[in-house]
Amino acid sequence: MSTAASPSNPAPDTVDVVGILDRAPFRGLSLRVSVLTVLAMVFDGFDIQSIAFAAPALLTEFGVARPQLGPILAAGLIGMALGAFALGAAGDRLGRRTALTASLLPSSRGGAEERSGA
């Protein structure tokens, strides 16, 4: 009789993570985390998608030619990529929660100043 580990006969000192996750109920914390992740992805993608609708108005409002608007819009995407690299590294060093909080502070401050009229 073989004592080698296989999917049907796992080794005695291993944990069947897939089995545990398959049997776990999808409610409570796991549901909350999934919903918040989807919302974060929707809001993250919204600014990129909304610029497509705003671009024609930007062209006429600021009197810019279409070829001049391309690099301006690309700069936003480049900034997002650089921010992702920087905050990814910061998250690895300082912790994800600290990095996320630090990334939200500038926009939160800007929103507060906008409301106060500063």
N, C-alpha and C positions, 0 to 999 in steps of 0.2 A: 504494500500500500504506500502511495506516494504522500509525503508530507509537504511537498512544495506548495507555495501559495498560488492560488488561481482565483479568478472572479467568483467561482462558486465555493471555494474553500480558502478564505483569507487567512493569512498568518495570524497566530494568536495574539501577537503584540501590535497589530495594526488596527486602525479605526476606519470603519466604512463610512466616510464622510458623505458620499453620494446617497447612500441608504438613509442616513440620518436626515439629510436635507429633503429627500423624497417623502419621508414620513412626517416631517414637521408641518404644522398647519400654517397656511399663508394668511396670517392676520396679525394684529398687534404691531409690534416693531417692524417686522419684515414688510408688511403692507405699507406702513407709514414711510419707511425708507424708500420703497419703490415709488410711491406716489410723489414724494418730494424730489426724487431723482428725475422723474419724468417732467415735473413742473420746472425744475432747474434747466433741463435741456430745452424745453419749449421757450422759456424766457431768454435763454442764451441765444437761441437761434432767431428770436423775434427781431432783434435789432438788425441782423444781417438781412433778413427777408424784407423788413419794412423799408430799408433804404432803396430797394428796387422800385417801390411805389413812390418814394419821395424824390428820386433822382430827376424826373422830368421837371418838377416844380423847382428844384434847386438850380437847374440849368437856366430857367427863365428868371427866377428871382435874383440870382447873383450875376447873370449875364455871362456865364461861363460856357465855353464850347464843350461839346461832348468828349473830345479826346482829353481835355484838361481835367475832367471829373474823374477819369479812371484812376490816375495815381492817388488822388485824394481818397477815394473809396478803398483802394488797395492798402493805403497806409493804416486804415482801421483794422484790416485783417492781419497785417504784419504786426501791429501793436498787440492784437489778441494773441498771436503766436508767441511773441516775445514774453508777454505776460504769463502765458501758460508755462513756458520753460522756467521763468524766474520763480513763479509761485509753486511750481512742481518741486523745484529744488528747495525752496523755503519750507514747503510742506514736509519734505523728507527730513529736513534739519530740525525744524521747530515744532512740527506736528501739524496735521491737516486743519484742525480747528483754528489754531493760531493764524495759519496762513490765510484761511478763508475769511476770518474776521479782519485781518489786515487788508485784504483786498476789497472788502466792503466799506471800510472806513472812508476812503476818499469820495466815493459816490454818495455815501450817507451824509457826509459833511456838505457836499455840494447841494444835495437836496434840501438840507436844513437851511443853508444860506439862501437858496432860491425862495423858500417860503418866507424867510424873515426879511427878504429884500436887501440883504447885505451886499 
